[in-house]
């Protein structure tokens, strides 16, 4: 719903005259102050306009209807348009097509009970065949009485038997018997009593009365049966009523009464009383006006189109109250700014979704949604000349009298009654007790019903109901107990009735209402992470949670007066330390909902220590959350920069709402929400108004739109219907086609589809699937096309489904079967023919081959006989020669035996020589290998000697340096001891001075002892003394160190944070590990930055086989450019303002090296230092020592 500003013409004119020369900005303020008058109504319906910009053929629409599939049809003066909610398809006359529309000027369009579309044109009646999308014409034929009485058709209606009555402009009317294809003409020639042939409306009632209305003849009533019109009914006298002398339309209502629109108002026929009554009383908005159209809707409302006066409505809910005086005529405006004011409406139609369609003269078609807007809204326009200049609302609350207090950004404070009446506007007027700031950013009602308001620049205001005035609490730089800053962003009262005020960089403020003073918690005097507080909530334990700008979430313990920052780990994906937190809310389960800027919504379950992040991919409208509220049944409502989101706790699902659902059309503001539980009213404010609603009334629709396939394309070109070509792809309309057949080369095709819902088509979502190809549904959002390419030949089923405007899916899909024919070489008949041909070829080849083999065998037998004879002769000769060869062979055998014996002797000698050669080769290879090994060993020894020599030289140098430094350090204490001894001899008689000298001797001796211990420690490490390797626990070792340094830690308020989750155990030497820890931690304490709290982080991890011990602080830091080379040298110091000997880092480095490890350092001056100690984790073993 929308609450609209109504200008008062007289006041506007007066103000314009008086302030004509004022600045525009001042004029806007005056308009708001003096002209704001609000009227709250029940939720109204949205009006949607369609003109030539949307695809209509003309802006003048004569008639509207809906077919049985759900398409909307519009009759215009230049054709007919069919509408699927997205696209208009135009049907016009084509002189070359006898089955096209007979004429482009269409007066009326009508759907009969069978779902057939009939169009009244200047060339007869057209019957639309929805399957072929062709028109069948019924026209006047002077030679044929079985034709229309005239071609210039004005109106079509249906009889109770389902036949048609067709009126003509200048000929009379015709009865069409659809089953018998019989037409009966009626005119003044064959129907006595017909007052005029200029018939514009005709209607047959259930009692067999035919009501005929004409322009200049008025109303005629005849008796009729089965299309036969008999005598005129004279008992219903209306001749004396002048209004009925010129009739424009006739409609019945559901009680059987008849309503007649005339050029002089609306006439009501009371069927029970058999009387005519003119609704032309003084209170009627219809008096003396031309009634162009009438339509009763399914709710019992009569809609009335008045020429140049727009749309009106009468409720017909009470059948017994039929007195014209009691009929309340209401103008219809809808939620559209201009509504249908001053339009001429040619016809009115209600579709099956209860939407009301208006055919207008010059403004196209308009639809009044049958679905009431779910939300109400308040808007204040700053200027009548601007469409977009609205008051930006911010802080809101309600009082005990159920009034609404709405704070604006720059226009002061508005007070409304619960019915939307503006009670008072509080502005900056300079008077005592008035507001001093027009920007009201937050509002709150406390437990005493006192109202509090936070402003942008003038601090906090308390409203006094008795005096209707305000008390101001402001920041005073000279008063430490005043408000931290005047920019107030949030006000909150805890369970102990403490009033907390969050400011923009003035921190958290606690108001003492008795004294009017504040206790402040800022960055300067507390550990709060940010001084900009945007949200405050209280948990069940009484702790406060704060949402901060650039500071994340802070927890405040009211008892300890301490702050703890949550979700501030930079390495975590849920790090909020640098984020803007706009909203915090605890739900009924104790979970905290966190609204952020850009990081979405987070839910923190403190019981399980889990933080769950929700973003746009999970169903949220936006990742920027401004306000969060839970309603009475547990659903969560969230405002963002794009709309409002509801989390349904039962369905575990998000529902999103935007301006199309009735929300204010701008962006919502932070901390701008209201939930009045007794009223059951929730509100969110934004840049163009306030959205109000009752959460329990916002329900998801269970109605599903009918989906239809509206277009088919091949290679991105629409396929037209062709009823004559047998090979045509589409022989019927694609919306009524069950199956299509495609050739294999028709490989790229597209389906277009639409859900025939006209309320919010932009919110409907689609999904499609090609069975036998797609495994799952393709969810494509609002896209309405599906394209497939190169599908294999076969059978498929294309299915498409849609959701309703609330995202509820209709699982009943529209479908079409697709047959893709394979190429001829992949058809079954080609395969059979191919098999038969190959089989024939095989049989023929077999027969020829057998015949050839037989002939070859015969020839072969003859040849074999001849060759056999020749072989016999040759064998005889061979026998003789064989005997001669045997004799020669015997001689050769004796010679071969001698040669074989000699060859065996030679082979034996050759084998012996080969074996000796192999032994020599093996020996040579062994000698070469040994030479190589000796050379390598010599080289290794040379390198080792060089390294050891270098180490010895370096070690000697260090010893010399160490000895020199040690002597220097020992010389000073020894010299002081000697000097003090001599002084003691001189003053031994004065006990006081003797005691002073003795104390100095003790101190100097202790100092000398420290030097000796340091020398001893270094020497022990240098001597490589062995230590037992033990299993050490880092947590336990750190606890010992903290106990040893307890005094220093307490004195400096140092915070030591440890994390041993990756490596808590190490096998190493305990003395060395303890020394490393205590030296590094003690150095961090010693060289801290006194301007900030010391924080020491101790952490372990595993890196490249080492256990890495990291010690990081936020102290003074070290200039590594100057000192990096000398970092670990003996007696090196880097800060002169703190006492030290320069032994610590040297000892740490020496002990780390002794443990086989290494140490690295990272540091930045005035930021801090990080030491990384890499230690080997020696394998645990009994009695093992480390040397």
N, C-alpha and C positions, 0 to 999 in steps of 0.2 A: 504494500500500500504506500501511497505517497500523500503527505500533508502539504498542500500547495498554498503559496501566498496569493491572496486575492486583493488586487488594487481597488481602492475606492476612487472613482473618477473625480468626484468633487474635491476630495482632499488632494489628490495628485495635481489637479489643475491649480488649486490655490498655492500649493508649495512651489510649483513651477513658476508661477507669476511672481511670488515674493522673492525667491532665491535664484532668479534666472542668471545672475552674474556670479554666483558662487562657484568655487572650484568643484570639479567633478567628484573628488574624493569626499568633500563635505556633503555633497548632494546624496551620495550613496548612503552615508551614515544617517541622514535625515529620513531617507526612504525607509531604512530598517527600523528606526525608532518610531516613526509615526504611522507607517502604513502596514506594519506586520499584523496580520490577522489570520489566524490559523483555524482551519476546520478539519477535524480528524474524521475520516469516514471508514466504513468497513473496507477490507482489502478489495481493490478494484481490479478490473481486468485490463490486460495489456492490449493496446491497439497496434496492429502491424499494417503498414501501408505498402501497396504494390502499384507501381505506375509503369510508364514506358521505360523507365530506367531499369526496371527489373525484368522487362521482356514482354509486358502487355502490348498488344497492337496499338491501343489508343488509351487516353486517360478517361474517356467517356465509356463507362461500362453499363450495359442495359440490364443484364441478368446474370445470375450465378446459380450453379447446381453442382452436385457431386455424383459420380457414377458408383456402381456397385463395387468396383475395385478400390475406390478411395481417392481417385484423381478429382481435382477441382476443375470446373469448366466455367469460362467467362465469355459471355456474348458481348461483342462490341460492334462498332459501326464499320470495322475493317477486318472482320473475320472472327474466328473462335479460337480461344487459347485454352490449352489443357495444362494443368500445373501439378507438379509432383512434390512441391514444397521447396524446390530449388530452381527448376528450369521450366519456362513456358514453351510449349510446342504449339505453333500457330497452324491453323487449318484455314485456307482461303480458297476462293474460286480460281480454278484453272480452266481457261477456255478450251484447252486441248484435252481436258480430262472430264469426261461426262460423269464420273463418279466422285468428283470433288464437290465442295460446297457450292450450292446453286447461286448464292449471292453473298457478298461480303458484309452487307448490312444485316445484322442479326438483332431482332428486337428482344427475343426471349429464348431461353434455353431451359429444358425440362427433362427430368429423369422419371420414368414411370416405375411402377412397382416391380417390373421385370428387370430393371436396371438399364433400360434402353434410353439413350440420349436422343432428344428431339429438339430441333432448332427451328425457330420461326424467323424467316427471312423475307426480303422483299420479293423473292421468287419462290414462294411456297414453303412447305415444311420439309425439313431434311431429317431423315432417320440415319443415325450413325451406327455403322457396323463396327463394333469394337475389335472384332477379330481381324478384319482386313483393313480397318481404318479408312473405310470408304463410306460415301453417303448415298442413300436411296432417296429419290426426290418424289414428293407429292405436290403436284401443281394444278393450277386451274386450266381446264380445257373446255372452251365454249361448246365444243361438239360432244362432250362427254359429261353426263350428269354425275358419273361416279368419279368425280374429281373435286378439288377444292372450290369453294364458292368464290374465292379470290386469292391472288398470289401474295398480296401485301399483308402478311400474317402478323398479328400484334401479340397474341397470347395463346398459350397451350395449357390445358388442365386435364385432369384424369377423372373419369366417372367412377362411381363406386364399383362398377363391374370391370374396371381396368381398361376401358376404351377411352378415346381422347375427344375433347372438345377444342376446336381450333377457331379463334376469332380473327376476323380480317378488318383492316382499317376502314374500308369503304365498301364492303360487300355483304357483311353479315357474319355467319359462323357456320362451321362444318362439324359433323360428327363422323369420327373414323372408327369403324369396327375393325380392330387389328386382326382378329382371327379370320373373319370373312373377307378381309380386304375390301370392305364396302364403305363408301363415303356418301353421306347424306347432306345436302346443301340446304341452308336456311337463310332466307333474306326477306325483305319486305314484300316480295312477290308471292312467296308461298307460306309466310308465317304472319297471320294477322295479329296485330298488337305489338309488333316489334317497333319500338319507338324510333330507332335509328340504326343504320347499317355501320356506323362508325364504332364498332364494338371493340373495347379495349380490355375487358375482363369478363370471364365466364366461369361459373362454378355450379356443379350439380351436388346437392346435399343428399343425405342418407334417406330423406323422405320423398325423394323423387321430384324435388323442385329444382328448376334450372334458373339460376340467378345470372342475368345478363346486364352488364354495365357498359354504357356508351358515353361518348364525350358530350354529345348535344341532346341525347334522348333520355339520359338518366338511367334509372333502374327499371328493368322488366323482370317479372317472375313468371315462369311457365311450368306446367306440369309436363313430365317426360318419363318415358319408360323404354329401355333398350334403344335409346337413340331417337325415338319417335317423340317429337315435341307436339303437345296438344294445346289446349286453350290456355290463355293467360289467367293467372290467379289474380282476381280482383278483390278478394277478401282482405288481403294485406294492403290496406290503404296507406299510401305514402305520398300521394299527389300533392298534399298541402305542404310538404317539407321541401322547401326550395333547394336545400343542399343536395338532395337526391336527383336534381335535374342534370347534374354533370358528374358522372362517376369515373374515378380513376383506377380503383382496385377493389377487390372483394375477397375476404378471407373468413373462414370459419374458425371457431375456437373449439377446445376439447369438450365444452359443454353443449355443443350444437348450436350456439349463438352465431350470428353472422355480423362481421364488421365490414363497413363500407367506407372507403376513403373517397372523399369528394373534393371539389375545389373550394368548399366552404366549411371544411372541418371533417370530423369523424362521426359517423352514424353507427349506432349500436342497435342490432335487432335482437330483442329478447324473445327467444323461441317459446318459453313457457307462457309469457304474457302476450305473445303475438303482437308486439308493439315495436315501433321504431323510436329511438331516442337520440338526440343530437348532443354530443359532448362539447357543447359550446357555451358552457357557463363562464361566468366572469373569472373564475379561478383556473380555468383550463388554459394550458399553454397552446392548445390546438385551435382556439377560437379564430375563425375566419381564415385559416391557413389551408393551403392545398396539401392534401394527403396523397403522396405518390406511391407509398408502399406499406404493406402490412405483413407481419409474420409472427405466429405464436411459436415460442420455443418449448423445449421439453420440460421446463420448469414452471410452465403456466404463466409466462410473461408475454404480453403482446408488445412487439416492437413496431414502432411507427416512424416512417420516414416522412418528414415534412419538407416541402419545397422551400429551400433557402433558410430553413430553420433547424436543420440537423436531425438528430435521432432522439426519440422519446420512448418511454416504456410505461406500461400499465401492468400491474400485478393482477392476475385473474385467479388467485388462489381460493377465493371464497365464492362458491357458486350461488349462494343465497343472497349475497350483497351485490345486486346488479343495478343499483341506482346510479345514474351518471354523476350525481353529486359526490358519491363515495369513491369513485374511481380517482386514484391519485396518479397524475401524469408527471413523470420525472424525466428531466433531460439527462441524456447519457453523455458523459465526457470521457470516462475511462482514465487510465493513468497517463495517457499521452498528454503532453502539454496543451495542444490545441484541440485534442479530442476530435469530434465530428461536428464541431460548432459551425453553424451556417451552411452546411452542405446540403445539396439536393440528392436524395437517395432514391434511385430508380427502383431497386428491389432489395429484399432482405432474405437471407437464406441461413439455416442452421445445419451444420454438417454433423456427422455421426459422433464427433468428439465434443459436441456442444459448443463449438465455436460459431459465432455469428458473423456472417459475411455481408458486406454492404457494397452494392454496385452504385457508384457515385457519378455525378455529372461533372467531370473534369478533374477529379482527384483519384482516378483509378479505382481499384478494389481495396477495401479495408476490412481487416479481420479483427473482431473483438474476441480475445481468447476466452474459451470456456473454462480455463483453469485460472482461478483467482490467484493473484500474486501472493506468495507465501509470506512476504515481509511487508511491513509498513515502513514509511520513511518520512522524515521531516527535512524540508529544504527551505532555505531563506535566500532569495535572490537579492543581491545588492543593487541591481539596476534592472529596470524593466527593458532597457535597450540591449542587454547582453544575455546570451543564452547560457553562458558558462560561469558567470561571476556569482558564486554561492558563498555563504558564510561557512567558514571552516570550524566545525565543532570539535571540542577537545575534552575537558574534564566534565564528568556527569555524576549526579547522584539523585536520590529521591528523598523526600521528607516524610514525616509521619502521617501527613495528610494525603499521601500518594501523589503529590505534585512532583513534576520532573524539573530539575535544575540543570540546564545545559550551558556549559561554559564554552565560549568561542575563542578563536585565535584572532583578536583584533576588534571584536564587536561586543564585548562585554558579556553579561550573564543574562540568560533567558529563563523565566519561570513559567512553566505550563501546567495546566490542570491535567488530570489523567485522561481526559477526553480530547486533549490537544489544543485547548484554548489558551492563548497567550495571556497570562495573568499580569506579568510585569517584565519589563526589560531594564536591567540595572546597567548603567553606563557610567563613565567618568564625567561627573558634573561639577567637581570642585567643592561640593558641600561636605560638611563634617559628617563622618560616619558612612561616607560613600566609598565605592571602589576607587582606587587610584591607578588601576591598570586594566586595560581592555582584553588582555590575553589571559584567559583562565585555563591553565594547563592540566589541573587535576582537582578533584572534588571528593569529599568524604563525609559520611554521616556517622557520628560516634554513638556510643551506647546511651547517651543522654538525649539523642536526636538532635544534637547540635551539628550544624553544617559548617564544614571547613573548605576553603578554596585556596589553591596554590596558584600564583601568578608567575608571569615570565620575568618581571623586573621589579615588583613591589612586595615580594615576600608572601607571607601567609595571612589569610583573612578568616575571621570567625564571624558567623552571621548570628545576630541577635533577633530572634523572632518577634519579641515584644516590641522592640523599638524599630524593627525593620531597618537595621543599620549593621555596619561591619566594624570589627575591631582589627587593627592591622598589627602584625608582628614582622619587623624588618631587621635587616642586618645593620649593625652599627660598628664601624671599624674600631671605635674607642671603647666598646663594651664587649668583653670576652664572653659574656653570657647571653649575647644576642644571637639571632639566627645566623647560621654559617654563611649563607648567601641568599640573595633575593630571588633567584631563579629556582622555584619549587617545582619538582617533577612528580612526587608521590607523597601521599599522606596515608598513614596506617595506624590502627589502634590494636594493641596486642590484648591477650586474654586478661591481663592485669589492668587494663584500661589506661595504659601508657600511650601517649600520642607521639608517634615518630614521624619525622619529616625528612624526606630525602631531597637533597638539593643538587643542582648542577655545579659540581666542583666546590660545594660548601660542605660536603660530607653528610653524615647521618646525625640528625638533631633530635634530642628528646626534650619535649616541652613540659615544663612544670607549670600547670595551669593556675596554680595558686599564686605564684610569683611572676609568671610571664617570662621566665628566663629559660634558657636552653643549655643542655649539656651536649657538647659537640664531640664527634669522633671523626677526625680527619686523618689524612696521610701524615701530617706533622706530629700528631700526638697519639697515634695508634698504628696498628699493623694492617689496617684496612688497605686493600690493593688499589682502590680508586676513590676519588672524592665525588664522582658523578653517580648518584643513586637513582635508578629508574624503576625498581620494583622491590617491594618488601612483603614477605609472607612469614607466618609463624608455624612451626611444627608442633606436634603433639606434646613435646617435652618443654615447650616454651622458648625454644631457641628461634632467633630471627635469621632468615635467609635473605640476602640482598643481591639484586641484579644490578650490575654496574656497567657503565660505559667504559670500554677498553680495560676492564678489570675483572671480567668474568663474574663468578659467583662467590660470595663471601658468606661465611657463617659467623654470627655474632652470639656469643654466650653472655646473656645479661647478668649472670651471677659473677663470672670472672672478668667481665668487661674486656674480653679478648676476641680477636677476629682470626678466622682461619680461611684461607683461600682454597677453593675446591676446583678440580678439573683444570689444573694449571701445569700439566706436564707437557712441555714443548714437543716431546717425542711421541705423544699419544695423538691419535686421530681425533679424539674428543677434547683436545685442549681448547679451553675457553678463556685463557688468561688475557688475550688481547681482543676479545669479542665484546660486542654491544649486547647486553642482556636487557630486552624490553619487558619481558613478562615472566612471572613465577606463579605457580599455582599447585597446591597440594590437593590431590583427589581423595576420594573417600577411602581408598586403600592405603593412604599415607605416602603415595609416590609423588615426587615433585616433578612437575612439567615445566620445562624451561624454554622460553621463546627467545630466539636469537636473531641477529641481523646477518643473514646470509648462510648460517650454519643449520638452518632448519629447526626442528623441534626435538628436544631431548627429554627423556624420561629417566629420572634417577630413582632407583629402588634402594633406599638406605639399608633395608634389612638384608638384601643380598649383595649390596655394594656393587650394583651393576648400573651402567649408564647406556641406554639404548637410544641411538640417533635415528630420526625419521626425516626423510627429505622428499623432494618432488617425485622421485622414482617410486616412492612408497604410496603415493596418492595425494600428497599435500599440494595445495594450490600454489604455494610459494615457499621459498626457503627463508623469507623474512617474516617473523611472527611478531605482532604488536600486542595482542592481548589474549588471555586464556581464561575461560570460565567453565565450570561444570554445572549442569542443570540438575533438577530435582531427581531425575531418574538415572543420573550417572553419566550421561553423554557429555563429551567435551566439545566446547565451541571455541573456535580459534579465528581471530581476525588477522589478515595479512595485507600486503600491499596490492593484492589482486582480488580479494573477496573474503568470504567467510567459509570455513571448513568445519564440518561436524564429524567427530569420531563417534561412531555408533558402537557402544560397548558390547551389544549383543551380537551384531553382525561382524564385529572386528573389521570395520571398513570405514573409509573416509568418504564423505559426501561434500562436494564443493558447490558453492553458490556464488553467482556474480550478479552484475547489474541486470542481466536478462531475467533473473529471478525476482527482481524488485529491490535489490540493494541500492544504497546511494552510489552514485556513479563514479566517485573518486577513490582515492587511496584512503585506507583507514589509518588512524593515528595511534601512537603508543599511549598506554595508560588511559585509554579512552573507552571505557566500558562501564556497564551498569547491569546489575542483576538484582531485581527486587523480588525476593522469594514470595512474600505475601501476594504481590500482584501477579507473580508468575511471568514477569516481564524482563526480557533481556535486551540490551541495546549496545551497539558499537558505533562510535562516531568517526567521521572522516572528513575529507577535504570538501565534500559537496553535500553534507548533510548527516543525519543520524538514521541508522537502521534499527528498527524496533521489531520485536517478534515474541511470540509465546513459544518456547522450545517444544512443548509437547504437541503443538499444532503443525510443526514442520515434519511431515512424513513423506516417505518415498512413495511414488506412484507405482501401482501394480499393473497399470494398463500398458499394453505393448502395442506399438504401431504395426500396421500391416506393411510388409515390405514387398516391393515389386521390382522386377528387372525391367528397366525402362528403355535401354538402348543396347544394340549389338553392333560392333564395328569389326571390319576386316582391314588389316593394315592401316588402322587409324582413320578409316572412312566409314560413315554410317551405312548400314545395310538396309535398303528399302524393301518394303513388302512387294512381292511379285506373285500374283495369283495365277498368271498364265504360263510361266516358265516352269516346267517340271523339275528342272535342275536348280531352281532358285533356292537360296539358303533359307530365306524367310518367306513363307507363304501366308503367315498370319503375323499379327502383332507380337513382338517379342514378349510382351507382358502376358500374353495368352498362349504362348508356344510351349509345348511340353518337351520337345526334342528338336535338335537341329543336326544336320549331316554336313560334314565338311570334307573336302578333298585333302589329301596329304600335303599339297602345296599351299593350302590356305592356312599357313602356319602361325600367323600372328593375329590374334583376335582379342577383343576387349568387351567386357560386360560393364554396363552402367546400371546402377540400382539406386533406389530411394525408399526410405521409410515414409509412408504417407501420413506424416504428422506435421501439422502446420503451426503448432504453438511455439516450440523452440527447436526448429530443425537443426540449428547450429550445434546443439548439445547432444545430438544423437550420434552414437558410435556404431561402427560396422565391423563385421568379420566375415571372411569368406574362406571356402575350401573347395578344392577340386578333388573329389574322391577318385581313388586309383592313381593319384599323383601326389597331392599334399598329404602328409602324415598328420598335421595338426592344423587348427584354424589359424588364419592370418588376421590378426587384430590390427586394423589400419586406421583407427581413430575416426575422423569425420570424412575421410576419403571415400568416394563413391564409385570407384572404378577398379576393375581387376583385369589385368592383361596376362595372357599366356602365350608362349612362343615355342614352336617346334615340339609339340607333344607327339609321342609315338602313336601310330595308328591303334585304334582300340575304342573302347566305350568308357565314358566318364560321366560323372554327375557333378555339375557346378551348384554349390549351395552358398547362400548368403543369409546372414541373420543380423539383427540390429538390437540395440538397447533402447530403452526409453530415455526421456530427458533427465532422469535421476540415475542413469547408469545401470538399470536393471535389465538384464539380457532376456530376450525372447528366444527360447531354444527352438521354436518352430520357424524353420527357414524357408525361403523361396528357393526353388531348384529348377534345373533344366538339364536334360540328358543330352550329351554330345557324342555323336558317332563320327570318328575320324576314319575315312576310307583309306586303305593303304594303296600304294601305286600298283599298276597292273602286274608288275613282276613280283609283288608280294601277296597277290591274291591267291585264294585256295584253288580256283579253277586253272590259273596259270601253272601252279605247282603240279596239278593232276595231269594237265596236257604235257608238261615237261617230262614227267615220269613215264607216260605212255610212249612219247616219242623216243626217249632213251631206251625203253624196253624194246621197241620195234627195231631200232638200229642194232641193238644187241642180238636179237634173234636173227636178223638178216646176215649180220657179220658171221654168226655161228654157222649158218647153213653154207655160206660161200666158203668158209674155212674148211668145213668137212669135205666138200666136193674137191677142193684143191688138194687136200691131204691124200685122198684116195687116188687121184691121178698120179701124184708124186710117188706113192707106194708101188703102183704098177710099173712105172719106169724104173724104179730102184731095183725091183726083183729081176728084171731083165739084165740090168747092168751087173748085178751080183753074180748071176750065172756065168757071164763071160769072164768076169774077173776071177772067179773061182778056178776056171780052167787054167788061166794064166798062172795063178799061184801054185797050182799043182806041179807044173813044169819047173817053175822056179825053185820049188822045195827040193826037187830031186837034185838039182845042181848044187844047192846049198848043203845037202848031206855029204856030197863028195868033198866039197871045200872044207867042211867042218872037220873031217878026219885029218886033213893036211894041217889044219890050224892046231889041232890037239897035239900033234907031234912037235910043232914049233913051240907050243906053250910049255911043254915039259922042259925044253932046254932053257927057256926064259925063267922058269921057276927056280932052277938051280942058281942062276945068276942073281936073282932077286934076294935069295936068302943070304948071300954073301954081302950084298949092299946094305941090307937091313941091319946086319950085325955091326957093320962099321958106323952106320948112322946112330945106333944106340950108344956107342962109345963116345962119339962127338957130343951128343946131347947131355951126357953125364958131366963132361968137362964144362960145358956151357952153363949148366945149373950152378956148379961150384963157383964159377967166376961171378955170376949175378948175385949170389948170396953175399960174397965178400964186398961187392960194390955197395950193396944196400946197407951193410953194417958201417962202412965208411961214411956214407951220406948221413945216417942217423947220428953218428958221433959228431960230425961237423955241425949239424943243426943244434945239438945240445950245447956245444961250445958257444955258438952264436947267441943262444938264449941266455946263457949264464953271463956273457959279457954285457948284454943289454941290462940285465937285472943289477949287475954290479955298478954300471954307470948311473942308473936311476937311484940306487941306494946312496951313491956318493953325492949326487946332487941334493938329495933329501937331507943328508947329513950336513952339507954346506949351508943349506937354508936354515936348518935348526940351530946350527952354531951361530949364524948371523943373528937370528931372532933372540937367542939367549944372551948373546953379547950385548945387543941393543937393550934388552930388558935389564941386564946388570948395570949398564951405564946409566939408564934412566933411574933405576932403583938407587944407585949410588948418589945421583944428583938429588933425588928426593930426600935421601938420608942426610945429605949435606945441608939441604934447605931446612929439613926438619930439625937437624941439630942446631943450625944457626938460629932458627925461630925459637926453639925450645930454650936455648941459652939466653936469648934476649928476654923471653918471658920469665925465666928463672932469675935473671940478673936483677930485675926491678924489685920483686918481693924480698930477695936476699939483702939488697942494698937498704931497703926500708927497715928490715929487721936489725941490721947492723947500726943504722942511724938511730933507731928507737932505743937500742941497747945503750948507746953512748949517752943519749938524753936521759935514760933511766938512772945512769950513774950520777948525773948532775943533780937530779931532783928527787933522790930517794927519800928525802926528808918530808916531802909534801905528799900525803896519802892520796889526795884527790887527783893530783896530776899523775901520780904513779898508776892509779887505776885506769886513767884515760890512756896512758901509754900501754898498759897491759892489754886493754881491749883492742887497741890498734895492732899490737903484736899478734893477738889471737886471730884477728881478721886477716892480717897479712899472711899468717901461717896457713889459715884455711885456703886462702887464695893460692898459696904455693902448693898446697895439697891438691887442689883442683888441677893445677898445671901438671903435677906428677901423675894424677889419675888419667888425664887426657893422654899424656905420653905413654903411660902403661897400656891404655886401651889401644892406641895406635900400634904399639909394639906387639901386643897380643895378636892383632889382626895380621901384622906383617909376618909374624912367626908362623902363620897358617895353623893356629891352634885348632884342634879338632873339637867339634861339638856334636852331641848326640842328635840325630834327626828324630823328631817327634811329630805326631799328628796334632796339628794346632787348629783351633776353631777361631775364625776371625772375629765373630761376635764376642767370644769370651776374652780374647786378647784386647779388643777395643774397650771392653768394659773395664779391664784392669788399667788401661791407659787413662780412661776418663776418671777413674777413681784416684789415680796418682795426680792428675791435673785438676782435681775437683775445685781447688781454691781458685786457680786461674780461670776456669770455665765459668764459675759462679760470678766471679768478680767482673768479668767482661761480658756477661749475658750471651756467651757464645752458643750457637745452635749447631749441634753435630748431627748430621743426617747420614745414616748408613744404608747401604743396599748390597747384601752379600748373597742375593738370590741366585746368581750365576755360579759363584764359587765360594763356598763358606769354609772349606777345609783345605789345608795345605800341609805337606810333609816337609819340614825344614827345621832350622835351628831356632829355637825359641828366643834366646838372648838377642840374636841379630834382629829378628822380626820385631820384638818389643822395642829395641833401640831405634829401628827405622820409624816405627809408628810414633813413638813419643817425641822424637826429634822433629819430624815433619809437622805434627799437630802443634807442638809447642812453638815452633817457628810461626805457624799460621796465627796463633794467639798473640804472640809477641809483636808481629808486624801487621796487625789489623788496622783497618781504617776506622778511626773513632767517630766518623760522621755517619756511619751506618752500622746496623747490627751485623755482627760477624756470623757468617754461615759457612760451615765446613762440611763438605760432602765426601764421604768415604765409600768407595764402591770397588767391587772386584768383578773380574771377568776373565775369560779365557781367550788368548790371542797367540796364534802361531806356536802352540805347545807351551807357552808360558802362562802363569797366572798373573794377570795385570792388576796391581793394587793402585787405584787412582785416588789421590787426595787433592780436592779442589777447594779453594777459599775465595772470598771476595775482599781480600785485604789490599795492602798498598801496592802490591805487584813489584816486579823487578824489571829494570831496563835491560833487556837481553842484548840490545845492540852494543851496550857498554860492557856487560859483565858475563856474557854467555860463555866465553872461553875460560873464565876464572871461577865459574859457578861452584865447582866442587874442590877448589884448592884449599889448602890448610890456612886457617886464620884470615879468610877473606870475608869482609863484611860489606853489605850493600845499603844499609840504612844507619846513619850515624846518630839519629836522635834516640835510639834505643840501645841499651847496653848489651854487649855480646862479645864472644871471643872468636867467632869464625870457625868453630870446630864442628858444629852440627852437621852441615851438608857434607863436609869432608868425611866424617864418620859414616854417614848414610851411604855415600858412594863406595867407601871401602868395604862396608859390610855387604852391600848388594853385590859387588864384584866377588867377594869371598864366597857368596852363596851361588856364584855362577850366573848371576843375572845382569841386568842393565837398568839404567834409569834415564828418563827423559823429562824435560821441563818445558812448560808453555806458560807465558806470563805477559801481562799487559799492565802498564802503570795505571794505578787508580781503578783498575777493574778486578784484578785478582791473579792468582797463580795456581797452576795445576802441575803436580808431580805424578808421573806414571812410573811405577816400579815393577819391572818384569822379573819374576822369580820362577825358578824351576821347581816343579812339584816332584820331589824325589820319591821313588817307590818306597812304601813302608816296609820295614824289615826289622826283625829282632836285633837289638844291640848294634844297630847300624850307626856309624858316626860320619860326620861331614868334615872333610879336611880341606 
